[in-house]
Amino acid sequence: MVDDGTGADAAAGDGIYTAVIPAQFYGPGDMVCWYVRAEDVNGNKSRNPLFPYPHNSPEYYGTVVQDPAIRSSLPVFHWFVQNVAASEGRSTTRASVYYDGEFYDNIGMHIRGGSTSGAPKKHFKFHFNRGYKFRYKDGSPRVNEINLNSTYSDKAYVRQNLAFEAYDWCGCPASESFPVRAERNGDFYGVQILIEEPEEELLEREGLDPDGALYKMYNTFNAGGSAEKKTRRWEGRQDLDDFCTSINNSSGTTRHNNIFDRVNLPLTLDYMVGVVLIHQNDHPHKNHYLYRDSDGSGEWCFLPWDHDLTWGRNWTGDSYLDGIYANDDQVGRGTNVKPSHPFIGKEDCREWNNFWNRLIDALLNDTTVREMFLRRLRTVMDEFLKPPGTPYADLFIENRIDELVAQMAPDVVLDYNKWANPWRWGGQEGYPANQSFAYAIGVLKNDYLAVRRTHLFVTHNVNNVAAYKIVGSYSAAIPNAQPANPSIRFGAYDYNPASGNQDEEYIELTNPNPHAVDISGWQITGGIEHTFLPGTVLVAGGRLYVSPNVKAFRSRTTSPKGGEGRFVQGNYKGHLSNWGETLSLTDPSGQIVDTLTFTGTPSDQQRYLRITEIMYNPAEGGSFDNEQYEFIELKNIGTASLKLEGVKFTDGISYTFEDGRNLMLAAGACIVIARNQSAFTSRYGSNVNLAPGTYTGSLDNAGETIRLDDRTSSTILEFAYEDTWFASTDGQGYSLTIKNPASSDLGSWNHAGSWRASPQKNGSPGS
């Protein structure tokens, strides 16, 4: 028992506090663990950590004694387990982990993987306790699970994490992955690949709704096929089965429309292109997830998983091979087995084990989607793979490999000495079983990437279709590089939907070119803001509908709407102004490609309703906290009574003039919305025209953006006030009052010069 410094020397009567540490000597790499025990004068005992759940809470605090012999450029991952043999089985064993200065005690671990589980060097999965999530990198959300994958079957060591990185390059949401130096029970275990488990944290980090449905797939896209639902388990799997049925049991125009209504095409294209870039053949029937934006657009997309067999390596059904498959569009396992074809996953382009995926087949059989896919593939090829003849200094992937090699090399030497001799797998197809790190990297660069580069850029190029001579296969007809400065035009638009639901508005873009155009990263700016997702492609003569709410767009009762095969993307920020405005379409370099200017027809609420007074930081005094005296004043600047039904504050505070009240505001009259009506009337009396109810939220004393919308959700006013404008309005009891409520310059509400402090303390609400 050792004093933990929290109270063992406290005055008599305060109780006894001790830290309990195992009685042993500690050396470099050893784990040190302890807990704090407390007993009061009445004999009541407690401990910290509390350890309420033997299988879901930490039993000890801890750390690891620094080992000066560990000098690594890789992050160091320590884990400690009492029963090593048990930890290398499928059943969960308890362990402790130390990583990047944090200790995680009594967590669950077991091996993972299918055929790889038979290797002496294992894949491991770690499950962290509730409330004690794992921090794998600063700035990223903590996670419940991680995977520590073996590099045993990859003599180049880099394939797994390089594959996950490549999906990110393509714009496909993917797990974080990087190499680490692994230490087990204070001894070097090996170079492992840390991989983030696809869970809610990944979805949120990638900009997806974490409440969406996430499935780990174990089938080729069949209703009722094997799949593990990771989120929203309470609702069952009917959503997945409905999706499968809508694609598999339809054809022609119906299937085309179902694809465009149900599939997030940009993210799905990014995934399919990533599959080609990393050459992932082991994915049609497993090793991927499906995600649905359940509460939003309802659209589905793929998420990648499990990349042992990538960058030219394939599973041929009998063993892992060191043979490289970079340009094998036809092999002897059947006329449809084409493991190197760009259409991998299609029924007539199956992977080594004869699997194909019904969703990918449907997508690539749709002529519009296939044109989109090929354009996106060529974009990624040009950006990352690079054409044949590119100087080595400009080869993106090779240079990234060199960075990883420099970082990993010292630890790979230790790993090689521990695990590589004798190497149990490999050696076929003309490659030795015992490969050095440098040799294996050379194979990856020279026998795979160089050959693959020619295969995609030359063999499958659209200009070489007639020269394609692989018997039993066919050319993918990959297009040439996208011409510089392609023309994309604004088309139709609807700034004031007939339904009155402003979320049903849209902007149309058209492609007048005779070729598809990839507009990934392009932007619309002006009255609304939107950046196009990676993978956004307009086919030749095609149209794209941009919406503030994709689900609302598809619910329109008049065309364009859902069920018509429309390519739709959202959700853009803001709404088109009924006043009219100018929008700009810009490419990633910032060059303006097209502009749209339209003249609107504002509603009466937009024309005549104004915010005229804001009490954001009231003076103290009275029987309420000073914040309770907040208010905001509206005025009708028109010459006729104005109906307030449906007017709402949507930023800063939240308040809606509800339907059915038939509340009218007379010409020139004011109405006040209070935060607390009792507080307001105690200070200002009962003669002020108060709106029914109160607003929620509060006006920020430091300043913030206020937004007022009309009944169709079109903006009446949106501006930001600041507490630095006038010292007297910042807690001294004076309000902000607009100088000219009838100004036609609605942007002037953003400027201090348009406001003044109220002439009297506590302001003048209602007058």
KAVEN-V146641 format. One line per field, one symbol per residue. burial: I if it has 9 or more other C-alpha atoms within 8 Angstrom, else O. A space follows every 10 residues. Layout:
burial = ???
//
This chain:
burial = OOIIOOOIOO OOOOIIIIII IOOOOOOIII IIIIIIIIII OOOOOOIOIO IOOOIIIIII IIIIIOOOOO OIOIIIIIII IOOOOOIIIO OIIIIIIIIO OOIIIIIIII IIOOOIIOOO OIIIIIIIIO OOIIIOOOOO OIIIIIIIII IIIIIIIIII IIIIIIIIOI IIIIIOIOII IIIIIIOOII IIIIIIIOII IIIIIOOIOI IIIIIIIIII IIIOIOIOII IIOOOOOOOO IIIIIIIIOI IOOOIIIIII IIIIIIIIII IIIIIIIIII IIIIIIIIII IIIIOOIIII IIIIOOIOII IIIIIIOOOI IIIIIIIIII IOOOIIIIII IOIIIIIOII IIOIIIIIII IIIIOIOOII IIIIIIIIII IIOIIIIOOO OOOOIIOIIO IOOIOOIIIO IIOIIIOOII OOIOIIIIOO IOIIOOIOOI IIIIIIIIII IIIIIIIIII IIOIIOOIOO OOOOIIIIIO OIOOOOOIII OOOOIOIOOO IIIIIIIIII IIIOOIIIII IIIIIIIIII IIIIIIIIII IIIIIIIIII IIIIIIOOOO IIIOIIIIII IIOOIIIIOI IIIIIIIOOO OIIIIOOOOI OIOOIIIIII IIIIIIIIIO OOOOIIIIII IIIIIIIIOO IIIIIIIIII IIIIIOIOOO OOOOIIIIII IIIIIIIOII IOOOOOOIOO IOOIIOOIII OOIIIIIIII IIIIIIIIII IOIOOIOIII IIIIIIIIOO IOOOOOOOII IIOIIIIIOO OIIOIIO
//
